[in-house]
Amino acid sequence: MRLLYVLLIYLVAPVVLAHEAWKSLFNPQYRGRLRQRLGFVQRPGRPGSVWIHAVSVGEVQAAAGLIAELRRRHPALSIVLTTVTPTGAQRAKSLFKDDVQISYLPYDLPGSVGRFLDRVEPQVVIILETEIWPTLYHQLGQRQIPLLLGSARVSTRSVDRYRRMASLFRDTLSHGILIGAQTPADAERFRAIGAAPGRVQVTGNIKYDLAIPAATVAAGGALRQQWGAGRPAWIAGSTHEGEEEAALAAHAAVRARHPDALLLLVPRHPQRFDSVRGLLRKRGIPYVQRSSGVLPARGDQVFLIDTLGELQMFYAAADIAFVAGSLVPVGGHSLLEPAVLGLPMLSGPHTHNSQDIADMFEQAGALRIVRSQEELGYRLLEWFGDPQRAHAAGARGREAVTANRGAVDRLVAMVEPLLRISA
Protein backbone atom coordinates (compact mmCIF):
# COMPACT_ATOMS: atom_id res chain seq x y z
CA MET A 1 0.00 0.00 0.00
CA ARG A 2 2.78 2.43 0.88
CA LEU A 3 4.64 1.69 -2.36
CA LEU A 4 1.46 2.42 -4.32
CA TYR A 5 1.12 5.72 -2.48
CA VAL A 6 4.73 6.68 -3.28
CA LEU A 7 4.21 5.76 -6.96
CA LEU A 8 1.12 7.97 -7.15
CA ILE A 9 2.97 10.84 -5.50
CA TYR A 10 5.79 10.56 -8.07
CA LEU A 11 3.24 10.55 -10.91
CA VAL A 12 1.56 13.69 -9.60
CA ALA A 13 4.82 15.47 -8.68
CA PRO A 14 5.66 16.91 -12.17
CA VAL A 15 2.26 18.62 -12.36
CA VAL A 16 2.63 20.05 -8.84
CA LEU A 17 6.18 21.27 -9.51
CA ALA A 18 5.17 22.90 -12.79
CA HIS A 19 2.24 24.63 -11.07
CA GLU A 20 4.51 25.88 -8.30
CA ALA A 21 7.00 27.26 -10.81
CA TRP A 22 4.20 28.94 -12.76
CA LYS A 23 2.82 30.64 -9.64
CA SER A 24 6.28 31.95 -8.76
CA LEU A 25 6.37 33.86 -12.06
CA PHE A 26 3.40 36.01 -11.04
CA ASN A 27 3.44 35.97 -7.24
CA PRO A 28 6.70 36.98 -5.48
CA GLN A 29 5.58 35.16 -2.32
CA TYR A 30 6.12 31.81 -4.09
CA ARG A 31 9.69 32.56 -5.18
CA GLY A 32 12.29 30.46 -3.42
CA ARG A 33 9.58 28.18 -2.04
CA LEU A 34 10.11 25.31 -4.48
CA ARG A 35 13.67 24.64 -3.34
CA GLN A 36 12.53 24.37 0.29
CA ARG A 37 9.63 22.10 -0.62
CA LEU A 38 12.14 19.78 -2.27
CA GLY A 39 13.99 19.56 1.06
CA PHE A 40 16.85 21.97 0.39
CA VAL A 41 16.62 23.96 3.62
CA GLN A 42 19.12 25.71 5.85
CA ARG A 43 20.64 23.73 8.69
CA PRO A 44 19.66 24.97 12.18
CA GLY A 45 22.25 26.82 14.23
CA ARG A 46 22.76 23.83 16.51
CA PRO A 47 21.85 20.11 16.29
CA GLY A 48 18.87 18.56 18.06
CA SER A 49 16.14 20.98 17.01
CA VAL A 50 12.44 20.70 17.71
CA TRP A 51 10.53 20.83 14.44
CA ILE A 52 6.99 22.23 14.65
CA HIS A 53 4.68 22.11 11.63
CA ALA A 54 1.79 24.58 11.39
CA VAL A 55 -0.06 24.38 8.09
CA SER A 56 -1.28 27.98 7.73
CA VAL A 57 -1.92 31.28 9.51
CA GLY A 58 -4.22 29.95 12.24
CA GLU A 59 -1.88 27.16 13.23
CA VAL A 60 1.16 29.46 13.06
CA GLN A 61 -0.58 31.83 15.43
CA ALA A 62 -1.46 28.92 17.74
CA ALA A 63 2.17 27.76 17.68
CA ALA A 64 3.31 31.05 19.23
CA GLY A 65 2.32 30.05 22.76
CA LEU A 66 3.95 26.63 22.44
CA ILE A 67 7.18 28.13 21.12
CA ALA A 68 7.22 30.78 23.84
CA GLU A 69 6.84 28.15 26.57
CA LEU A 70 9.53 25.88 25.07
CA ARG A 71 11.82 28.90 24.83
CA ARG A 72 11.09 29.90 28.43
CA ARG A 73 11.99 26.44 29.73
CA HIS A 74 14.85 25.75 27.32
CA PRO A 75 16.37 29.02 26.03
CA ALA A 76 19.10 27.29 24.01
CA LEU A 77 16.72 25.00 22.11
CA SER A 78 16.75 25.33 18.30
CA ILE A 79 13.24 25.51 16.85
CA VAL A 80 12.31 24.98 13.21
CA LEU A 81 8.81 25.97 12.09
CA THR A 82 7.34 24.83 8.78
CA THR A 83 4.18 25.91 7.07
CA VAL A 84 2.54 25.35 3.68
CA THR A 85 1.07 28.70 2.68
CA PRO A 86 2.83 32.00 1.87
CA THR A 87 0.49 33.80 4.27
CA GLY A 88 1.48 31.33 7.00
CA ALA A 89 5.17 31.98 6.30
CA GLN A 90 4.61 35.73 6.35
CA ARG A 91 2.81 35.53 9.70
CA ALA A 92 5.57 33.33 11.13
CA LYS A 93 8.25 35.83 10.10
CA SER A 94 6.24 38.64 11.67
CA LEU A 95 5.80 36.73 14.94
CA PHE A 96 9.21 35.12 15.40
CA LYS A 97 11.66 37.25 13.41
CA ASP A 98 15.08 35.47 13.49
CA ASP A 99 14.39 33.58 16.72
CA VAL A 100 12.91 30.61 14.86
CA GLN A 101 14.05 29.06 11.58
CA ILE A 102 11.10 29.24 9.19
CA SER A 103 10.72 27.20 6.02
CA TYR A 104 8.13 25.38 3.94
CA LEU A 105 7.11 21.76 4.55
CA PRO A 106 8.83 19.37 2.14
CA TYR A 107 6.74 17.54 -0.41
CA ASP A 108 5.82 14.04 0.78
CA LEU A 109 8.35 12.47 -1.60
CA PRO A 110 11.06 10.17 -0.20
CA GLY A 111 13.88 12.32 -1.54
CA SER A 112 12.39 15.63 -0.36
CA VAL A 113 11.59 14.32 3.11
CA GLY A 114 14.99 12.64 3.41
CA ARG A 115 16.90 15.78 2.44
CA PHE A 116 14.88 17.85 4.89
CA LEU A 117 15.46 15.46 7.79
CA ASP A 118 19.18 15.13 6.95
CA ARG A 119 19.56 18.90 7.23
CA VAL A 120 17.24 19.69 10.15
CA GLU A 121 18.07 16.58 12.23
CA PRO A 122 15.12 17.08 14.61
CA GLN A 123 15.05 15.29 17.93
CA VAL A 124 11.25 15.72 18.16
CA VAL A 125 8.60 16.59 15.58
CA ILE A 126 5.33 18.29 16.58
CA ILE A 127 2.55 18.52 13.99
CA LEU A 128 -0.34 20.77 14.96
CA GLU A 129 -3.91 19.78 14.10
CA THR A 130 -3.99 16.57 12.03
CA GLU A 131 -1.71 16.64 9.01
CA ILE A 132 -1.25 13.13 7.63
CA TRP A 133 1.92 12.65 5.52
CA PRO A 134 2.61 8.91 5.06
CA THR A 135 6.15 9.23 3.67
CA LEU A 136 7.18 11.66 6.40
CA TYR A 137 5.67 9.50 9.12
CA HIS A 138 7.38 6.40 7.72
CA GLN A 139 10.80 8.06 7.62
CA LEU A 140 10.42 9.43 11.13
CA GLY A 141 9.64 5.89 12.29
CA GLN A 142 12.68 4.50 10.48
CA ARG A 143 14.94 7.14 12.05
CA GLN A 144 13.30 6.67 15.47
CA ILE A 145 12.43 10.36 15.71
CA PRO A 146 9.49 10.88 18.10
CA LEU A 147 6.37 12.40 16.54
CA LEU A 148 3.67 14.24 18.48
CA LEU A 149 0.35 15.27 16.96
CA GLY A 150 -0.73 18.31 18.97
CA SER A 151 -4.29 19.68 19.11
CA ALA A 152 -5.13 16.62 17.06
CA ARG A 153 -8.65 15.97 15.87
CA VAL A 154 -10.55 13.47 13.77
CA SER A 155 -14.13 14.19 12.75
CA THR A 156 -16.72 11.43 12.69
CA ARG A 157 -16.86 11.72 8.90
CA SER A 158 -13.07 11.32 8.60
CA VAL A 159 -12.64 8.13 10.64
CA ASP A 160 -13.00 5.73 7.70
CA ARG A 161 -10.65 7.79 5.52
CA TYR A 162 -8.00 7.96 8.25
CA ARG A 163 -8.40 4.25 8.95
CA ARG A 164 -7.56 3.52 5.30
CA MET A 165 -4.59 5.89 5.34
CA ALA A 166 -3.36 4.49 8.63
CA SER A 167 -2.35 1.30 6.84
CA LEU A 168 0.40 3.36 5.17
CA PHE A 169 2.16 3.90 8.51
CA ARG A 170 0.57 1.29 10.78
CA ASP A 171 3.73 0.50 12.76
CA THR A 172 4.43 4.16 13.47
CA LEU A 173 0.83 4.84 14.46
CA SER A 174 0.67 1.98 16.93
CA HIS A 175 4.13 2.44 18.46
CA GLY A 176 5.80 5.73 17.53
CA ILE A 177 3.22 8.53 17.53
CA LEU A 178 2.10 10.45 20.59
CA ILE A 179 -1.28 12.12 20.21
CA GLY A 180 -2.49 15.13 22.16
CA ALA A 181 -6.17 15.08 21.20
CA GLN A 182 -8.43 18.10 21.37
CA THR A 183 -11.37 16.28 23.01
CA PRO A 184 -12.17 12.89 24.55
CA ALA A 185 -14.17 12.07 21.41
CA ASP A 186 -11.13 12.81 19.21
CA ALA A 187 -8.97 10.62 21.47
CA GLU A 188 -11.40 7.72 21.08
CA ARG A 189 -11.45 8.10 17.30
CA PHE A 190 -7.65 7.99 17.16
CA ARG A 191 -7.71 4.76 19.16
CA ALA A 192 -10.31 3.41 16.73
CA ILE A 193 -8.00 3.93 13.74
CA GLY A 194 -5.12 2.11 15.41
CA ALA A 195 -3.31 4.49 17.75
CA ALA A 196 -1.80 2.83 20.82
CA PRO A 197 -4.21 3.66 23.69
CA GLY A 198 -1.39 4.45 26.11
CA ARG A 199 0.05 7.05 23.72
CA VAL A 200 -3.14 9.12 23.39
CA GLN A 201 -3.93 11.92 25.84
CA VAL A 202 -6.55 14.66 25.86
CA THR A 203 -4.69 17.98 25.89
CA GLY A 204 -7.28 20.38 24.48
CA ASN A 205 -7.00 22.87 21.64
CA ILE A 206 -3.79 24.89 21.65
CA LYS A 207 -5.54 27.73 19.82
CA TYR A 208 -7.33 28.74 23.02
CA ASP A 209 -3.96 29.66 24.54
CA LEU A 210 -3.69 32.56 22.11
CA ALA A 211 -2.21 35.65 23.79
CA ILE A 212 -2.36 38.98 22.00
CA PRO A 213 0.58 41.20 23.04
CA ALA A 214 -0.32 44.20 25.19
CA ALA A 215 1.62 46.40 22.75
CA THR A 216 -0.66 45.26 19.91
CA VAL A 217 -3.78 46.06 21.93
CA ALA A 218 -2.35 49.45 22.88
CA ALA A 219 -1.50 50.22 19.24
CA GLY A 220 -5.07 49.41 18.22
CA GLY A 221 -6.42 51.67 20.93
CA ALA A 222 -4.12 54.49 19.86
CA LEU A 223 -5.33 54.22 16.26
CA ARG A 224 -8.89 54.35 17.48
CA GLN A 225 -8.20 57.58 19.36
CA GLN A 226 -6.64 59.13 16.27
CA TRP A 227 -9.65 58.66 14.00
CA GLY A 228 -12.15 59.37 16.77
CA ALA A 229 -12.89 57.18 19.80
CA GLY A 230 -16.61 57.91 19.60
CA ARG A 231 -16.88 56.93 15.94
CA PRO A 232 -18.60 53.53 15.48
CA ALA A 233 -16.14 51.10 13.87
CA TRP A 234 -16.51 47.50 12.79
CA ILE A 235 -14.09 45.15 11.06
CA ALA A 236 -14.56 42.62 8.28
CA GLY A 237 -11.53 40.40 8.85
CA SER A 238 -9.94 38.13 6.21
CA THR A 239 -12.52 38.65 3.47
CA HIS A 240 -12.67 36.58 0.28
CA GLU A 241 -14.11 37.35 -3.14
CA GLY A 242 -17.80 38.17 -2.80
CA GLU A 243 -17.55 39.14 0.86
CA GLU A 244 -16.31 42.67 0.26
CA GLU A 245 -19.53 43.39 -1.65
CA ALA A 246 -21.58 42.00 1.26
CA ALA A 247 -19.60 44.04 3.79
CA LEU A 248 -20.06 47.24 1.79
CA ALA A 249 -23.80 46.65 1.47
CA ALA A 250 -24.07 46.02 5.21
CA HIS A 251 -21.99 49.13 5.88
CA ALA A 252 -24.37 51.23 3.79
CA ALA A 253 -27.22 50.04 6.04
CA VAL A 254 -25.19 50.91 9.14
CA ARG A 255 -24.32 54.37 7.85
CA ALA A 256 -27.97 55.11 7.14
CA ARG A 257 -28.42 55.18 10.92
CA HIS A 258 -24.84 56.00 11.99
CA PRO A 259 -23.49 58.37 9.31
CA ASP A 260 -19.97 58.49 10.77
CA ALA A 261 -19.53 54.70 11.02
CA LEU A 262 -16.21 53.30 9.73
CA LEU A 263 -15.58 49.89 8.16
CA LEU A 264 -12.12 48.34 8.59
CA LEU A 265 -11.91 46.11 5.52
CA VAL A 266 -9.18 43.44 5.60
CA PRO A 267 -8.91 41.24 2.48
CA ARG A 268 -7.41 37.84 3.18
CA HIS A 269 -4.95 37.62 0.27
CA PRO A 270 -2.50 40.37 -0.81
CA GLN A 271 -3.00 39.57 -4.50
CA ARG A 272 -6.60 40.78 -4.15
CA PHE A 273 -5.74 44.22 -2.75
CA ASP A 274 -5.87 45.83 -6.19
CA SER A 275 -9.25 44.35 -7.06
CA VAL A 276 -10.73 45.53 -3.75
CA ARG A 277 -9.37 49.03 -4.39
CA GLY A 278 -11.02 48.87 -7.80
CA LEU A 279 -14.33 47.84 -6.22
CA LEU A 280 -14.24 50.79 -3.82
CA ARG A 281 -13.44 53.22 -6.62
CA LYS A 282 -16.17 51.75 -8.82
CA ARG A 283 -18.71 52.19 -6.05
CA GLY A 284 -17.52 55.75 -5.41
CA ILE A 285 -16.91 54.97 -1.73
CA PRO A 286 -14.51 57.37 0.03
CA TYR A 287 -11.71 55.30 1.53
CA VAL A 288 -8.13 55.47 2.70
CA GLN A 289 -5.64 52.60 2.50
CA ARG A 290 -3.33 51.54 5.28
CA SER A 291 -0.28 51.40 3.01
CA SER A 292 -0.55 55.15 2.40
CA GLY A 293 0.28 55.88 6.04
CA VAL A 294 -2.78 58.17 6.23
CA LEU A 295 -5.51 57.57 8.81
CA PRO A 296 -9.19 57.84 7.87
CA ALA A 297 -10.70 61.31 8.06
CA ARG A 298 -14.30 62.03 9.01
CA GLY A 299 -15.45 61.77 5.40
CA ASP A 300 -13.84 58.37 4.76
CA GLN A 301 -16.25 55.45 4.99
CA VAL A 302 -13.76 52.59 4.66
CA PHE A 303 -10.24 51.97 5.95
CA LEU A 304 -8.74 49.39 3.56
CA ILE A 305 -6.08 47.33 5.35
CA ASP A 306 -3.75 46.47 2.48
CA THR A 307 -0.84 45.41 4.69
CA LEU A 308 0.11 42.10 6.29
CA GLY A 309 0.45 41.04 9.92
CA GLU A 310 -1.76 43.75 11.46
CA LEU A 311 -5.12 42.01 11.77
CA GLN A 312 -4.93 41.68 15.56
CA MET A 313 -4.16 45.39 15.96
CA PHE A 314 -7.18 46.33 13.88
CA TYR A 315 -9.43 43.92 15.77
CA ALA A 316 -8.29 45.82 18.87
CA ALA A 317 -9.43 49.07 17.22
CA ALA A 318 -12.97 47.87 16.42
CA ASP A 319 -16.29 47.61 18.25
CA ILE A 320 -17.68 44.56 16.40
CA ALA A 321 -15.97 41.84 14.35
CA PHE A 322 -17.29 40.06 11.29
CA VAL A 323 -15.00 37.07 10.75
CA ALA A 324 -15.00 36.32 7.05
CA GLY A 325 -14.32 33.30 4.88
CA SER A 326 -17.74 32.30 6.16
CA LEU A 327 -20.34 33.94 3.88
CA VAL A 328 -18.64 32.03 1.06
CA PRO A 329 -17.81 28.31 1.42
CA VAL A 330 -14.20 28.73 2.58
CA GLY A 331 -14.80 27.41 6.10
CA GLY A 332 -14.30 30.53 8.21
CA HIS A 333 -11.22 32.08 9.76
CA SER A 334 -10.15 32.37 13.38
CA LEU A 335 -12.82 33.54 15.82
CA LEU A 336 -10.35 33.43 18.69
CA GLU A 337 -8.55 36.71 18.04
CA PRO A 338 -11.66 38.89 18.34
CA ALA A 339 -12.92 36.70 21.20
CA VAL A 340 -9.72 37.19 23.22
CA LEU A 341 -10.19 40.94 22.75
CA GLY A 342 -13.78 40.77 24.01
CA LEU A 343 -15.46 41.73 20.73
CA PRO A 344 -19.00 40.62 19.86
CA MET A 345 -18.69 38.48 16.74
CA LEU A 346 -20.59 37.83 13.52
CA SER A 347 -19.90 35.04 11.07
CA GLY A 348 -21.45 33.52 7.99
CA PRO A 349 -22.76 29.94 8.06
CA HIS A 350 -19.63 28.33 6.58
CA THR A 351 -17.59 27.68 9.73
CA HIS A 352 -16.51 24.08 9.14
CA ASN A 353 -12.77 24.86 9.54
CA SER A 354 -13.40 25.24 13.29
CA GLN A 355 -16.98 24.15 13.74
CA ASP A 356 -16.58 23.19 17.39
CA ILE A 357 -15.20 26.64 18.27
CA ALA A 358 -17.97 28.40 16.34
CA ASP A 359 -20.62 26.26 18.03
CA MET A 360 -19.19 27.02 21.45
CA PHE A 361 -19.18 30.79 20.87
CA GLU A 362 -22.67 30.70 19.41
CA GLN A 363 -24.01 28.74 22.39
CA ALA A 364 -22.29 31.19 24.75
CA GLY A 365 -24.04 34.10 23.05
CA ALA A 366 -20.77 35.64 21.83
CA LEU A 367 -21.31 34.84 18.14
CA ARG A 368 -24.23 35.35 15.78
CA ILE A 369 -24.49 33.55 12.45
CA VAL A 370 -25.67 35.64 9.49
CA ARG A 371 -26.63 34.22 6.11
CA SER A 372 -26.84 37.29 3.91
CA GLN A 373 -25.60 40.84 3.57
CA GLU A 374 -29.00 42.05 4.74
CA GLU A 375 -28.77 40.00 7.92
CA LEU A 376 -25.20 41.17 8.45
CA GLY A 377 -26.36 44.79 8.32
CA TYR A 378 -29.30 44.07 10.61
CA ARG A 379 -27.14 42.41 13.28
CA LEU A 380 -24.57 45.20 13.15
CA LEU A 381 -27.32 47.75 13.70
CA GLU A 382 -28.64 45.72 16.62
CA TRP A 383 -25.31 45.80 18.42
CA PHE A 384 -24.47 49.39 17.53
CA GLY A 385 -27.89 50.33 18.87
CA ASP A 386 -27.34 48.53 22.17
CA PRO A 387 -23.66 48.86 23.19
CA GLN A 388 -24.26 47.34 26.62
CA ARG A 389 -25.68 44.17 25.08
CA ALA A 390 -22.81 44.05 22.57
CA HIS A 391 -20.25 44.43 25.36
CA ALA A 392 -21.86 41.59 27.31
CA ALA A 393 -21.67 39.31 24.25
CA GLY A 394 -17.98 40.09 23.84
CA ALA A 395 -17.32 39.40 27.52
CA ARG A 396 -18.95 35.97 27.20
CA GLY A 397 -16.61 35.12 24.34
CA ARG A 398 -13.55 36.13 26.33
CA GLU A 399 -14.75 34.04 29.29
CA ALA A 400 -15.22 31.01 27.03
CA VAL A 401 -11.63 31.31 25.79
CA THR A 402 -10.31 31.58 29.34
CA ALA A 403 -12.22 28.47 30.40
CA ASN A 404 -10.54 26.41 27.66
CA ARG A 405 -6.91 27.45 28.13
CA GLY A 406 -4.14 25.11 29.25
CA ALA A 407 -3.35 23.02 26.15
CA VAL A 408 0.16 24.50 25.84
CA ASP A 409 1.22 23.30 29.29
CA ARG A 410 -0.23 19.86 28.66
CA LEU A 411 1.54 19.56 25.28
CA VAL A 412 4.87 20.71 26.72
CA ALA A 413 4.49 18.07 29.43
CA MET A 414 4.25 15.46 26.65
CA VAL A 415 7.25 16.88 24.77
CA GLU A 416 9.72 17.37 27.61
CA PRO A 417 10.44 13.66 28.30
CA LEU A 418 11.47 13.38 24.64
CA LEU A 419 13.98 16.24 24.68
CA ARG A 420 17.73 15.86 24.91
CA ILE A 421 18.86 19.23 26.24
CA SER A 422 22.56 20.00 26.34
CA ALA A 423 23.85 21.70 29.45
KETIVO-933128 format. One record per residue (C-alpha): residue in three letters; x, y, z. Coordinates in steps of 0.5 Angstrom, whole numbers, padded with zeros to 4 digits, always signed. Layout:
alaXYZ;...
This chain:
met+0000+0000+0000;arg+0006+0005+0002;leu+0009+0003-0005;leu+0003+0005-0009;tyr+0002+0011-0005;val+0009+0013-0007;leu+0008+0012-0014;leu+0002+0016-0014;ile+0006+0022-0011;tyr+0012+0021-0016;leu+0006+0021-0022;val+0003+0027-0019;ala+0010+0031-0017;pro+0011+0034-0024;val+0005+0037-0025;val+0005+0040-0018;leu+0012+0043-0019;ala+0010+0046-0026;his+0004+0049-0022;glu+0009+0052-0017;ala+0014+0055-0022;trp+0008+0058-0026;lys+0006+0061-0019;ser+0013+0064-0018;leu+0013+0068-0024;phe+0007+0072-0022;asn+0007+0072-0014;pro+0013+0074-0011;gln+0011+0070-0005;tyr+0012+0064-0008;arg+0019+0065-0010;gly+0025+0061-0007;arg+0019+0056-0004;leu+0020+0051-0009;arg+0027+0049-0007;gln+0025+0049+0001;arg+0019+0044-0001;leu+0024+0040-0005;gly+0028+0039+0002;phe+0034+0044+0001;val+0033+0048+0007;gln+0038+0051+0012;arg+0041+0047+0017;pro+0039+0050+0024;gly+0044+0054+0028;arg+0046+0048+0033;pro+0044+0040+0033;gly+0038+0037+0036;ser+0032+0042+0034;val+0025+0041+0035;trp+0021+0042+0029;ile+0014+0044+0029;his+0009+0044+0023;ala+0004+0049+0023;val+0000+0049+0016;ser-0003+0056+0015;val-0004+0063+0019;gly-0008+0060+0024;glu-0004+0054+0026;val+0002+0059+0026;gln-0001+0064+0031;ala-0003+0058+0035;ala+0004+0056+0035;ala+0007+0062+0038;gly+0005+0060+0046;leu+0008+0053+0045;ile+0014+0056+0042;ala+0014+0062+0048;glu+0014+0056+0053;leu+0019+0052+0050;arg+0024+0058+0050;arg+0022+0060+0057;arg+0024+0053+0059;his+0030+0051+0055;pro+0033+0058+0052;ala+0038+0055+0048;leu+0033+0050+0044;ser+0033+0051+0037;ile+0026+0051+0034;val+0025+0050+0026;leu+0018+0052+0024;thr+0015+0050+0018;thr+0008+0052+0014;val+0005+0051+0007;thr+0002+0057+0005;pro+0006+0064+0004;thr+0001+0068+0009;gly+0003+0063+0014;ala+0010+0064+0013;gln+0009+0071+0013;arg+0006+0071+0019;ala+0011+0067+0022;lys+0016+0072+0020;ser+0012+0077+0023;leu+0012+0073+0030;phe+0018+0070+0031;lys+0023+0075+0027;asp+0030+0071+0027;asp+0029+0067+0033;val+0026+0061+0030;gln+0028+0058+0023;ile+0022+0058+0018;ser+0021+0054+0012;tyr+0016+0051+0008;leu+0014+0044+0009;pro+0018+0039+0004;tyr+0013+0035-0001;asp+0012+0028+0002;leu+0017+0025-0003;pro+0022+0020+0000;gly+0028+0025-0003;ser+0025+0031-0001;val+0023+0029+0006;gly+0030+0025+0007;arg+0034+0032+0005;phe+0030+0036+0010;leu+0031+0031+0016;asp+0038+0030+0014;arg+0039+0038+0014;val+0034+0039+0020;glu+0036+0033+0024;pro+0030+0034+0029;gln+0030+0031+0036;val+0023+0031+0036;val+0017+0033+0031;ile+0011+0037+0033;ile+0005+0037+0028;leu-0001+0042+0030;glu-0008+0040+0028;thr-0008+0033+0024;glu-0003+0033+0018;ile-0002+0026+0015;trp+0004+0025+0011;pro+0005+0018+0010;thr+0012+0018+0007;leu+0014+0023+0013;tyr+0011+0019+0018;his+0015+0013+0015;gln+0022+0016+0015;leu+0021+0019+0022;gly+0019+0012+0025;gln+0025+0009+0021;arg+0030+0014+0024;gln+0027+0013+0031;ile+0025+0021+0031;pro+0019+0022+0036;leu+0013+0025+0033;leu+0007+0028+0037;leu+0001+0031+0034;gly-0001+0037+0038;ser-0009+0039+0038;ala-0010+0033+0034;arg-0017+0032+0032;val-0021+0027+0028;ser-0028+0028+0026;thr-0033+0023+0025;arg-0034+0023+0018;ser-0026+0023+0017;val-0025+0016+0021;asp-0026+0011+0015;arg-0021+0016+0011;tyr-0016+0016+0016;arg-0017+0008+0018;arg-0015+0007+0011;met-0009+0012+0011;ala-0007+0009+0017;ser-0005+0003+0014;leu+0001+0007+0010;phe+0004+0008+0017;arg+0001+0003+0022;asp+0007+0001+0026;thr+0009+0008+0027;leu+0002+0010+0029;ser+0001+0004+0034;his+0008+0005+0037;gly+0012+0011+0035;ile+0006+0017+0035;leu+0004+0021+0041;ile-0003+0024+0040;gly-0005+0030+0044;ala-0012+0030+0042;gln-0017+0036+0043;thr-0023+0033+0046;pro-0024+0026+0049;ala-0028+0024+0043;asp-0022+0026+0038;ala-0018+0021+0043;glu-0023+0015+0042;arg-0023+0016+0035;phe-0015+0016+0034;arg-0015+0010+0038;ala-0021+0007+0033;ile-0016+0008+0027;gly-0010+0004+0031;ala-0007+0009+0035;ala-0004+0006+0042;pro-0008+0007+0047;gly-0003+0009+0052;arg+0000+0014+0047;val-0006+0018+0047;gln-0008+0024+0052;val-0013+0029+0052;thr-0009+0036+0052;gly-0015+0041+0049;asn-0014+0046+0043;ile-0008+0050+0043;lys-0011+0055+0040;tyr-0015+0057+0046;asp-0008+0059+0049;leu-0007+0065+0044;ala-0004+0071+0048;ile-0005+0078+0044;pro+0001+0082+0046;ala-0001+0088+0050;ala+0003+0093+0045;thr-0001+0091+0040;val-0008+0092+0044;ala-0005+0099+0046;ala-0003+0100+0038;gly-0010+0099+0036;gly-0013+0103+0042;ala-0008+0109+0040;leu-0011+0108+0033;arg-0018+0109+0035;gln-0016+0115+0039;gln-0013+0118+0033;trp-0019+0117+0028;gly-0024+0119+0034;ala-0026+0114+0040;gly-0033+0116+0039;arg-0034+0114+0032;pro-0037+0107+0031;ala-0032+0102+0028;trp-0033+0095+0026;ile-0028+0090+0022;ala-0029+0085+0017;gly-0023+0081+0018;ser-0020+0076+0012;thr-0025+0077+0007;his-0025+0073+0001;glu-0028+0075-0006;gly-0036+0076-0006;glu-0035+0078+0002;glu-0033+0085+0001;glu-0039+0087-0003;ala-0043+0084+0003;ala-0039+0088+0008;leu-0040+0094+0004;ala-0048+0093+0003;ala-0048+0092+0010;his-0044+0098+0012;ala-0049+0102+0008;ala-0054+0100+0012;val-0050+0102+0018;arg-0049+0109+0016;ala-0056+0110+0014;arg-0057+0110+0022;his-0050+0112+0024;pro-0047+0117+0019;asp-0040+0117+0022;ala-0039+0109+0022;leu-0032+0107+0019;leu-0031+0100+0016;leu-0024+0097+0017;leu-0024+0092+0011;val-0018+0087+0011;pro-0018+0082+0005;arg-0015+0076+0006;his-0010+0075+0001;pro-0005+0081-0002;gln-0006+0079-0009;arg-0013+0082-0008;phe-0011+0088-0005;asp-0012+0092-0012;ser-0019+0089-0014;val-0021+0091-0007;arg-0019+0098-0009;gly-0022+0098-0016;leu-0029+0096-0012;leu-0028+0102-0008;arg-0027+0106-0013;lys-0032+0104-0018;arg-0037+0104-0012;gly-0035+0111-0011;ile-0034+0110-0003;pro-0029+0115+0000;tyr-0023+0111+0003;val-0016+0111+0005;gln-0011+0105+0005;arg-0007+0103+0011;ser-0001+0103+0006;ser-0001+0110+0005;gly+0001+0112+0012;val-0006+0116+0012;leu-0011+0115+0018;pro-0018+0116+0016;ala-0021+0123+0016;arg-0029+0124+0018;gly-0031+0124+0011;asp-0028+0117+0010;gln-0033+0111+0010;val-0028+0105+0009;phe-0020+0104+0012;leu-0017+0099+0007;ile-0012+0095+0011;asp-0007+0093+0005;thr-0002+0091+0009;leu+0000+0084+0013;gly+0001+0082+0020;glu-0004+0088+0023;leu-0010+0084+0024;gln-0010+0083+0031;met-0008+0091+0032;phe-0014+0093+0028;tyr-0019+0088+0032;ala-0017+0092+0038;ala-0019+0098+0034;ala-0026+0096+0033;asp-0033+0095+0037;ile-0035+0089+0033;ala-0032+0084+0029;phe-0035+0080+0023;val-0030+0074+0022;ala-0030+0073+0014;gly-0029+0067+0010;ser-0035+0065+0012;leu-0041+0068+0008;val-0037+0064+0002;pro-0036+0057+0003;val-0028+0057+0005;gly-0030+0055+0012;gly-0029+0061+0016;his-0022+0064+0020;ser-0020+0065+0027;leu-0026+0067+0032;leu-0021+0067+0037;glu-0017+0073+0036;pro-0023+0078+0037;ala-0026+0073+0042;val-0019+0074+0046;leu-0020+0082+0045;gly-0028+0082+0048;leu-0031+0083+0041;pro-0038+0081+0040;met-0037+0077+0033;leu-0041+0076+0027;ser-0040+0070+0022;gly-0043+0067+0016;pro-0046+0060+0016;his-0039+0057+0013;thr-0035+0055+0019;his-0033+0048+0018;asn-0026+0050+0019;ser-0027+0050+0027;gln-0034+0048+0027;asp-0033+0046+0035;ile-0030+0053+0037;ala-0036+0057+0033;asp-0041+0053+0036;met-0038+0054+0043;phe-0038+0062+0042;glu-0045+0061+0039;gln-0048+0057+0045;ala-0045+0062+0050;gly-0048+0068+0046;ala-0042+0071+0044;leu-0043+0070+0036;arg-0048+0071+0032;ile-0049+0067+0025;val-0051+0071+0019;arg-0053+0068+0012;ser-0054+0075+0008;gln-0051+0082+0007;glu-0058+0084+0009;glu-0058+0080+0016;leu-0050+0082+0017;gly-0053+0090+0017;tyr-0059+0088+0021;arg-0054+0085+0027;leu-0049+0090+0026;leu-0055+0095+0027;glu-0057+0091+0033;trp-0051+0092+0037;phe-0049+0099+0035;gly-0056+0101+0038;asp-0055+0097+0044;pro-0047+0098+0046;gln-0049+0095+0053;arg-0051+0088+0050;ala-0046+0088+0045;his-0041+0089+0051;ala-0044+0083+0055;ala-0043+0079+0049;gly-0036+0080+0048;ala-0035+0079+0055;arg-0038+0072+0054;gly-0033+0070+0049;arg-0027+0072+0053;glu-0029+0068+0059;ala-0030+0062+0054;val-0023+0063+0052;thr-0021+0063+0059;ala-0024+0057+0061;asn-0021+0053+0055;arg-0014+0055+0056;gly-0008+0050+0059;ala-0007+0046+0052;val+0000+0049+0052;asp+0002+0047+0059;arg+0000+0040+0057;leu+0003+0039+0051;val+0010+0041+0053;ala+0009+0036+0059;met+0009+0031+0053;val+0014+0034+0050;glu+0019+0035+0055;pro+0021+0027+0057;leu+0023+0027+0049;leu+0028+0032+0049;arg+0035+0032+0050;ile+0038+0038+0052;ser+0045+0040+0053;ala+0048+0043+0059;
